[in-house]
Amino acid sequence: MRIRRFDDVFVQTVKTSGRVVAGLHQRPEYNAEHTSNNPDPSLHPDDICLKGALLLS
């Protein structure tokens, strides 16, 4: 999970595990606008956060 700031808007991103096709990595990303730079998993659906959490383990 990462948070980036674009002007006055924070965007939180979750990357899920992906796959490799013909040597290229394909990894879905899910973005949500946020009000601060503190991570908030509740901004994303539970199934997306669970997929993203697998990358951290």
Buried (B, 14 or more C-beta within 10 A) or exposed (E): BEBEEEEEEBEBBBBBEBEEEEEEEEEEEBEBEBEEEEEBBEBBEEEBBEBBEEEEE
